[in-house]
Amino acid sequence: MARDLPLVGISSLLATAWPLRFVDGLVAAILPAYRGEVYGATFEANSRRGALSPGIEPVCEPPEALAARLPDAPVWLVGSGVARYREAFQSSLGDNALFPEVSHFLAEAVVRLGAKALERGDSGVDVLYVRASEAERNRERS
């Protein structure tokens, strides 16, 4: 912060869901976590307000486990993890799985979310780890 500029952290999952803020219903943001897992979170979209409200908190788990958490209702599935595990979500959700075509470029979403955060007076970065590190996993195994 040598130039004394403000800094705010923006969730990758929230930025991934942001393009769908003008639909109505549940949006599941899904990113690849590798090791056969995905990072995922859900948001309730409100088309009148153009806003997203948090739903399922961020998790890191196999795509089948995340799909099992989703309700038996239409769900907009977005993010680069969707293409990799589309079959898992399709088989679990059936016709309730909605696959919109949206850009995976998040720059605009991050800028807009950051501007809103600064307007609210937010500042700083809160780091959220939803999966144990490899060192932690090795220690647990031994």
ZIRAQUI-V438562 format. One record per backbone hydrogen bond with DSSP energy under -0.5 kcal/mol. NH is the residue of the N-H (numbers start at 0). CO is the residue of the C=O. If there is no record, write none. Layout:
NH:CO
NH:CO
This chain:
3:0
8:123
14:10
15:11
16:12
17:13
19:16
20:17
22:19
24:44
25:73
26:42
27:75
28:26
28:40
29:27
29:77
30:38
32:36
33:36
36:33
37:60
38:30
39:58
40:28
41:55
42:26
43:52
44:24
44:42
45:20
45:50
49:45
50:20
50:45
52:43
54:41
58:39
60:37
64:61
65:61
66:62
67:63
68:64
68:65
69:65
69:66
72:70
74:95
75:25
76:74
76:97
77:27
77:75
80:29
81:29
81:78
82:78
83:79
84:80
85:82
87:84
88:84
89:85
90:86
91:87
92:88
93:89
95:92
96:93
97:74
97:95
99:97
101:99
105:103
109:105
110:106
111:107
112:108
113:109
114:110
115:111
116:112
117:113
118:114
119:115
120:116
120:117
121:116
123:6
126:124
128:126
129:127
136:132
137:133
138:134
139:135
140:136
141:137
